């Protein structure tokens, strides 16, 4: 396991972090085994959020007795002071800890959301007060708009950023990661498999591993998945492999979707998932979870072309800040059935 100083935060963190988002979906004893196996095998970064159902409670139940062995990161997606303050205190209780190592202002994708969180009565004030009270050690931010976050971090109010970085979403490399490197911030990449779409798994994980990030958060739910993720990082990425991975990312990222979720489909189609998986599906096929996604949403995807309000100008495309051809991509997905 590779360990590196975590930017200005300074603590040594493992290159693989345990993403606990999906633990509520498995039996408690399975979650307990996965978390403890991760700690036993050198993973020392645990990532969760107040919004991840009862993930925080699972962490508290399963590994709070080993609290000195891991760096604990959680998040609040509240934007106002009072709600964020309440949520931070609730997170401490749920995780059975006196201190959160990293509290992140979560899922900030719109300018107005950022402004709300940073106002005098915003969530950032609650985070600062928690830090002053010794309940929180460090403050970060998460979001799906890398070019916006690259601007938002320039006032020095955050020590860390959590962002997408995978073979199908290499966009943080353009502006965000260089800005973070200049500021020596904690750099945490999430969704190396893009939510279960990208295969092969080892190649998918080795792409962000080849980049200048400190921690790669992988959502794991079993001992077997922890083993698989650790195995993918057993050796460093050499220059030839790095060039191959970067070339592949250029191809798989041509869909250009950042998963910012500005698009809202009246039919309920999860448009970002269709966009991001479109090139991967064509080149490599999908993991079982990805194939399951297409089966689950088949009826919605098939009905897109016949939805009358979108005949002339698709409603989703009006909202997209990147002006992506969503209807065309969804049409190709429908044709594949």
N, C-alpha and C positions, 0 to 999 in steps of 0.2 A: 504494500500500500504506500502510495506517495503521500507525503505530508508537506504542507507549505505554510509559511506565516500568512495569516488572513488579512492582507492589506495593513492599514493602520491599526486594525483591531489587534493584530499581533499574535494571537493564539495560533497554535499549530493545528491545522484542520486536515482531515483525510480527503483525498481526491474524490472519493465516493461518499455521498451523503445519503442517508436513509429518508426517503420521502414517504411520510405516513398517511398521505391523503386517502389511500384505498384500504387502509386497515379496517375501517368500520364494515367493510364488505365480507370479511372472513371471520371464522370462529376466534374467540378471544385467545384460546390456547395456541392457535396457529400464529396469531399476531405476536404473542409473547415469545414463542420460539424464534420467530424471524428477528425480532428486535434484539433479543439476547445473543443470538448467533452473530448478528452484525457487530455488536459491541465486543464479543469474544474474538472477533477476527479483524479488529482494527478500525472499524468505522466509528468515528467519534463526532459526527455531525448529524443531528436529528432535526428534520424539518416537518412542521405541521402548521395548522392555522385554526383559529376559532371557528371558521366556516366549514371545516372538514368534518361535519357531523360530530361524532364522539371520539374523533382521533386523539384529541388532547387527553381525554379521560383514559384512553387505552394506554397512552404513554405513561401517565401517572400510575396506573395500575401495574404495568408490566416492568418498568425500568426505573421508577423514581428512587428505588433503593440503591441504584448505581449512578446517582446524579452527578457525582464528581468525575465520571468517565466520559461524559459527552457534552458537546456544545449544543445548546437548545435554542432553536429558532422557531418562532411562531409569528402570527400575523393578525392584524385587525383590519377589516374592510369597512369599518365605520369612518365617517368623514367629520362628525362633530365631536367636540371635546367630551361631553357628558357620556355619550354612548361608548366612545373609545376607552375612556377611563374605566367604565364599568366592565367592559369586555376584557381589558388587561388584567384587572383583579380576578375576574372569573377564570381566565386562563391559568393564572398562578394556582388557584385552588384546584382546578381540574388536573393539572399536571403534577400536583403535590410537590411544589417547589417554592422557594422563597425568592428566586430570581430567574428572569428570562435573559439569556445571553444576548439574543438579538430579537428585537421587536420590529416588524416591518409594516409599513403602511401598505395595505394589500390591494392589488388589482386596480391600479390607477391608470386609466386609459384615456380619459378625457381631460382637457385643459381645465374645465370648470370643476372637475372632481379634485384635481391637484390644488387649485386655488382654495376650494372649500376646506380641504385637509390642512392647509398651511395658514389659514386665517387665525386670528387671535382666539377664536372659540372653536378651532379645528382639532382634528385628531392628533396632529403633530404636537400640539401643546400638551395633550394628555401623555404622549410618549415621553416628552421632555420631563414632565413632572415625575413620571414613574422612574425615569433615569436618575433624577435628583434624589428621589426617595430610596434608591438602591434596589428597586424592583426590576429594573431593566438596565442592562449594561451598555447596549449599543442599539442604534436606530438605523433601519434600512427602508428600502422601498421596492415594490414589485410592480410589474406591468407588462403589457404586450405591445407597447409603442416605443421601440428602441430609440428612434430619432427624437421623440419627445423627452424620454428619460435622460438622454444625453444632455439636453438643455436644462432639465430640472435639477440635476445634481451639481450644477456649476456654482451654486452659492455655498456649497460645503455643508449642507444640513444633514446629509446622510453619509454613513460609513460603508454601506453595502447596497448592492442591487441584485435582485433575482430576476432572471430574464430567460426567454426561450433561446436555446441553441441546439440545433440538431441538423441532420443531413438535409431535411426538407425546410428548415428555417434558419438559415445562416446569417440573418439580417443584422444581428447584434454586432457582427464584425465590422460593419461599415462605419458607424459613428460611436456607438455606445461603448464597446470594449476599449477602443483607443482612448476615449475620454476617461474611462475608469482607470486604465493603466497609468495615465498621466497623473491622476489624483491618488494613486495607490489605494484604491477602494477594494473592499471584499467583493469578489466576482463569483456569483453562483449561477450556474446554468441549469435549467430545468427541462424536463420532458425530452430526454435523449431519444426516446422512441416515438415522440409526438403523440403520446396517449395510446400507444399500442398499434401504430400503423407501420412503422419502419422496420424492415428486416434486411439482412440478417442482424440479429441482436448485437453480436460482438462488434461488427463494423459500425453500427449505429452509435454505440457507446464510445468507440475509439475516436469518432470524429470530434465531439466536444473535448475528449481527453487530450486531443492533439493541439487544442487551442489554449490561449493564455487565460485560463480560468482557475480558480482555487478549488471549487467543489462542483461536482456534477450530481444533482439530485435525481435519483431514480426511484420511482414509485414501486416498492417491493412489498409483497404480502406473504412470502414463504421463505423458508430456509433455502430451497432450491433456487429461487430467484436471486437471493443474496449471493449464493455461490456463483451463479452465472454472471452476475454483474462484477463481482470481484475478479473472476477469471479473465474478463475482458480487459482488465487494467493491470495484468500481471507483468507486462513488459511495456517499455516506453515506445512511443511512435517514432519510427525513423523517417528521414526526409522523404524517401520514395513513397512510403505509405501515406505520409501527410499530403503530398502532392496529389496522390490518387483520391484521397478522401475529399480534398478541397475541390477537385474537378467534379467529383460526383455531387457535391453539395450545390455547385453552380447549376447543374442539370436539374436536380430534384427540387431546387428552390425557385424554378421558373414560374410557378403558380403565383408567387409574390404575396401570398396572404400572410399577415402577421398574427392572425387570430385575435385581433383587437375587438371583435364582436360588435362593431358598429352596425353591421348588417343585421337586420331582423326580418326573418322570413315569416309571412302570415300563415304559411302552411306548416311551419315548425321544422323546416329542414335545417339541420346544423351546418350552415354553409361553410364555416371555416374548416370543419372536418373533411368535407367533400373537397374543398379547394386544396388543402395541404396534402391530402392522401392521393390526389389525382395523378400526379406524376410518378409517385412511388408505386402506386397500383399498376401503372402501365409498365414500369421498368422491372419491378421485382415481385409483384404480387404483395399481399398483405399478411400480417400476422393473423391468427385466429380471431383476436379481438377486433381487428379492422374489418375482417370479412363479416363478423357478426354485426358490426355497425351498419354495413350496407344491406344486410338482410332485414335488420330492424327498421330501417328507414326507407325500404323499397317503395312502399305505397306513396309516401310523400314525394320522394325524388321523381317517381314516374308521373306524378300529377303536376309537376312544375310547369311544363310546357303548355298546359291547358288552363292555367289560372288566369282568368280574364283581366284582372287589374294590372297584370304584369306583361300583357301582350305587347304594348308599344315600348314602354320603358320599365324594366324590372325595378320593383321597389327597393330591393337590396342594393342594386348598383348605384342608386341615388345617394345612399348613405356611405358608401365605401370611400375612405380618404385616398385610396390608391387606384380608384377607378378600374377595378378588376372586372373581367368578363364572366361574372358568376353564372349567369343563365346558360351560357355556352358550355361551361364546365359541367354544370348539373345535367344539361342535356346529354352530354357524352356519357355521364355516369348512368343515366336512364337507359341509353342505348345499349349499355353493356349487359343489362339484364336479359 
